[in-house]
Amino acid sequence: MVSAADRVKSPVRTSVWLNTRPPARSRRADRPAGLDRERITAASVRLLDAEGLAKFSMRRLAAGLNVTAMSLYWYVDTKDDLLELALDAVHREIGPPPADAPWQDRLRAVASAYRGLLVRHAWVSPLAGRFLNLGPHALLVTHTVQDVIRAAGLPAEGRGGALSAVFQFVYGFGTVEGRFAQRSAEAGLTQDQYLRQAMSAVQEQPRLDEYAADSWDLMAAGGGATIEERRERDFAFALDLLIAGIEAMRERARAERSQ
C-alpha cells in the first residue's frame, strides 16, 4: 500500500498509467505466485459486471480470486488503480471500423460499439469522467474517433464540437439504456414488463397522467414494437440527425471559405 511519505511526495492521484514506479509493496519482496495484473483486471471486470460499482471492494475481489486482500497490493497501490485498469480493459471491445468505409458508416460503427459497451458494463459511465482514460485501449478508441471526425471534412475548430455532439449523445443514450436494463433485471422483469408496470402506476395518478400524455403518444407511434426495437430505431435516427448536421456544417464552412 502507499505509505504516508509517498502520499506527501505525490498528494494528488493522476493515473495508474502515469505511475512509472511499481506498487509500493512489490518493491519490498517477491510477488505471490499465481497472480498477475491481467488476471486481477479480468476478475475486476467480472465482479463489476456482476455486483456493480457500489459493492466493488478489494476484499470481495480477493475472495473471488481465492487470495488475501493484501496479495492484491503487490500489483496495485489502490482500489482506484484497479477500477482504472478495468475501465481500460473493456475499451478493447470497441474495435476499429472498416478503414475503407465512408466516414459516416465508420462513425455509426464506433458510436454503436460505444453504446454497446455502456449497456453491457453499466459501471463504465460513472467512471468515464472520473479517470483520465490514458490506457492503451482507451487511447486507441480516442484515436479512432478523432480519425473518423477528421475524415468528415470539418474545419479543425469544429471537430471538438462534432465529437461532443456525437459521443456525449451516445454516452447519455447508452447510460440510460444500461441502467434501465439493469433496473428491470433486478426487479425480475423484462424491460417491457417493467415499463408497463411503471406506466400503469402513472396512469393511476391523474395529476401525473396529464403530464404523461406525450409519452403515451410516443409509445403508440411505436406500432407495438418492443422497447429494445424502439431504442434501435431511435438511436439510428438520432445518429442520422447528427451526421446530417455535421455534413451541413461542413458545407457551410466550405461556402464561407470560398467567399
C-alpha positions in Angstrom: 0.0 0.0 0.0 1.1 3.6 -0.4 3.0 4.9 2.6 2.3 8.3 4.2 5.7 9.5 2.9 4.7 8.6 -0.6 1.4 10.5 -0.3 3.2 13.6 0.9 5.6 13.4 -2.1 2.7 12.9 -4.6 -0.5 14.2 -2.9 -2.8 14.2 -6.0 -3.5 11.0 -7.8 -3.3 11.3 -11.5 -3.5 7.9 -13.3 -2.2 4.4 -12.9 -0.9 4.8 -16.4 1.3 7.7 -15.3 2.8 5.9 -12.3 6.2 4.7 -13.5 7.1 3.1 -10.2 5.9 -0.4 -9.3 3.4 -0.7 -6.4 5.0 0.0 -3.1 4.5 -3.5 -1.7 6.0 -5.2 -4.7 9.3 -3.3 -4.3 9.9 -5.0 -0.9 9.9 -8.7 -1.8 8.9 -11.3 -4.4 5.3 -11.3 -5.6 3.0 -14.1 -4.6 2.7 -16.9 -7.2 -0.5 -17.4 -9.3 -1.4 -13.8 -9.7 -0.7 -11.1 -12.3 -2.3 -7.8 -13.3 -4.1 -9.2 -16.3 -5.8 -11.9 -14.2 -6.7 -9.4 -11.5 -8.1 -6.9 -14.0 -10.2 -9.6 -15.7 -11.6 -10.6 -12.3 -12.3 -6.9 -11.5 -14.4 -6.6 -14.7 -16.4 -9.8 -13.8 -17.1 -8.5 -10.3 -18.1 -5.1 -11.5 -20.5 -6.6 -14.1 -22.0 -9.0 -11.5 -22.3 -6.7 -8.5 -21.9 -3.1 -9.7 -19.6 -0.3 -8.7 -21.0 0.3 -5.2 -20.2 -3.2 -4.0 -16.8 -3.4 -5.5 -14.0 -3.8 -3.0 -10.5 -5.3 -2.7 -11.8 -7.8 -0.1 -14.6 -9.1 -2.4 -12.2 -9.2 -5.4 -9.7 -11.1 -3.4 -12.3 -13.6 -2.2 -13.2 -14.3 -5.9 -9.6 -15.0 -6.7 -9.2 -17.1 -3.5 -6.3 -14.9 -2.2 -6.0 -12.5 0.6 -6.8 -8.8 0.0 -3.2 -7.9 0.9 -2.0 -10.0 -2.1 -3.6 -7.6 -4.5 -1.4 -4.8 -3.2 1.6 -6.4 -4.8 0.2 -5.4 -8.2 -1.7 -2.1 -7.5 -1.5 0.6 -4.9 -5.2 1.4 -4.6 -8.7 0.3 -5.5 -8.8 3.2 -8.0 -5.9 1.7 -9.8 -8.0 -1.5 -10.3 -11.0 0.5 -11.5 -8.9 2.3 -14.0 -7.4 -0.9 -15.3 -10.8 -2.4 -15.6 -12.2 0.6 -17.4 -9.4 0.5 -20.0 -9.7 -3.3 -20.4 -13.3 -3.1 -21.6 -12.5 -0.5 -24.1 -10.9 -3.2 -26.2 -14.4 -4.3 -27.0 -14.6 -1.2 -29.3 -12.8 -2.5 -32.3 -11.8 -0.3 -35.3 -14.3 0.2 -38.0 -13.5 -0.9 -41.6 -10.8 1.5 -42.8 -12.1 1.8 -46.3 -15.7 2.5 -45.4 -17.2 6.1 -45.7 -16.7 8.2 -42.6 -20.5 8.1 -41.9 -20.5 4.3 -41.7 -17.3 4.3 -39.6 -18.9 6.8 -37.2 -22.1 4.7 -36.9 -19.9 1.6 -36.2 -17.9 3.3 -33.4 -20.9 5.0 -31.9 -22.8 1.7 -31.8 -19.9 -0.1 -30.3 -19.6 2.6 -27.6 -23.2 2.4 -26.8 -23.0 -1.4 -26.5 -20.1 -1.0 -24.1 -22.1 1.3 -21.8 -25.1 -1.1 -21.8 -23.1 -4.3 -21.1 -21.0 -2.6 -18.4 -23.3 -0.2 -16.5 -20.4 0.7 -14.2 -18.4 2.3 -17.0 -20.5 5.5 -17.3 -19.8 6.8 -13.7 -16.1 6.1 -14.1 -15.7 7.7 -17.6 -15.3 11.2 -16.3 -13.6 10.2 -13.1 -10.3 9.0 -14.6 -8.1 10.3 -17.4 -8.6 7.2 -19.6 -4.9 7.1 -20.7 -4.7 3.3 -21.0 -3.8 1.8 -24.4 -7.2 0.6 -25.3 -8.9 3.9 -24.4 -6.3 5.9 -26.3 -6.8 3.7 -29.4 -10.6 4.4 -29.2 -9.8 8.1 -28.9 -7.5 8.0 -31.9 -10.2 6.1 -33.9 -12.9 8.6 -33.1 -10.7 11.6 -33.9 -9.7 10.0 -37.2 -13.3 9.5 -38.2 -14.3 13.1 -37.4 -11.2 14.3 -39.3 -12.4 12.4 -42.3 -15.7 14.2 -42.2 -14.1 17.3 -43.6 -14.9 19.7 -40.8 -12.5 22.6 -40.2 -10.3 22.0 -37.2 -12.1 24.4 -34.9 -15.4 22.4 -35.5 -14.1 18.9 -34.8 -14.3 19.2 -31.0 -17.9 20.2 -31.1 -18.8 17.4 -33.5 -17.1 14.9 -31.2 -19.0 16.3 -28.2 -22.3 16.2 -30.1 -22.0 12.6 -31.2 -20.3 10.9 -28.3 -21.9 12.8 -25.4 -25.2 11.8 -27.1 -24.1 8.2 -27.2 -22.9 8.4 -23.6 -26.2 9.7 -22.4 -28.2 7.2 -24.5 -26.2 4.2 -23.5 -26.1 5.2 -19.8 -29.9 5.5 -19.6 -30.4 2.3 -21.6 -27.9 0.3 -19.5 -29.4 1.5 -16.2 -32.9 0.8 -17.3 -32.0 -2.7 -18.4 -30.2 -3.2 -15.0 -33.2 -2.0 -13.0 -35.5 -4.3 -14.9 -33.3 -7.3 -14.3 -33.1 -6.5 -10.6 -36.9 -6.4 -10.5 -37.0 -9.8 -12.2 -38.9 -8.3 -15.2 -38.3 -7.9 -18.9 -37.8 -4.3 -19.9 -41.3 -4.2 -21.5 -42.9 -5.6 -18.3 -41.1 -3.1 -16.2 -42.2 -0.2 -18.5 -45.8 -1.3 -18.5 -45.9 -1.5 -14.7 -44.3 1.9 -14.4 -46.7 3.5 -16.9 -49.7 1.8 -15.2 -48.7 3.3 -11.9 -48.5 6.7 -13.6 -52.0 6.3 -15.1 -53.4 5.7 -11.7 -52.4 9.2 -10.6 -54.5 11.7 -12.6 -52.2 14.6 -11.8 -49.2 12.7 -13.3 -51.2 11.1 -16.2 -51.9 14.6 -17.6 -48.2 15.3 -18.0 -47.5 11.9 -19.5 -49.9 12.4 -22.4 -47.0 12.9 -24.8 -45.3 9.8 -23.6 -48.5 7.8 -24.5 -48.4 9.3 -28.0 -44.8 8.3 -28.5 -45.5 4.7 -27.3 -48.5 4.5 -29.6 -46.3 5.6 -32.5 -44.1 2.6 -31.9 -46.6 0.4 -33.5 -46.3 -2.4 -30.9 -42.5 -2.6 -31.1 -40.7 -3.7 -28.0 -38.7 -1.2 -26.0 -35.4 -2.7 -27.5 -36.8 -2.3 -31.0 -37.8 1.3 -30.3 -34.4 2.1 -28.9 -32.7 0.7 -32.0 -34.9 2.9 -34.2 -34.4 6.0 -32.1 -30.7 5.6 -31.8 -30.2 5.1 -35.6 -32.5 8.1 -36.3 -30.7 10.4 -33.8 -27.3 9.4 -35.2 -28.5 10.2 -38.7 -29.6 13.6 -37.5 -26.2 14.3 -36.0 -24.4 13.1 -39.2 -26.6 15.3 -41.3 -25.7 18.2 -39.0 -22.0 17.5 -39.5 -22.5 17.4 -43.2 -24.4 20.7 -43.2 -21.8 22.4 -41.1 -19.0 21.1 -43.3 -20.7 22.6 -46.4 -21.4 25.9 -44.6 -17.6 26.1 -43.7 -16.7 25.4 -47.3 -19.1 28.0 -48.6 -17.7 30.6 -46.1 -14.1 29.9 -47.2 -15.0 30.3 -50.9 -16.4 33.8 -50.4 
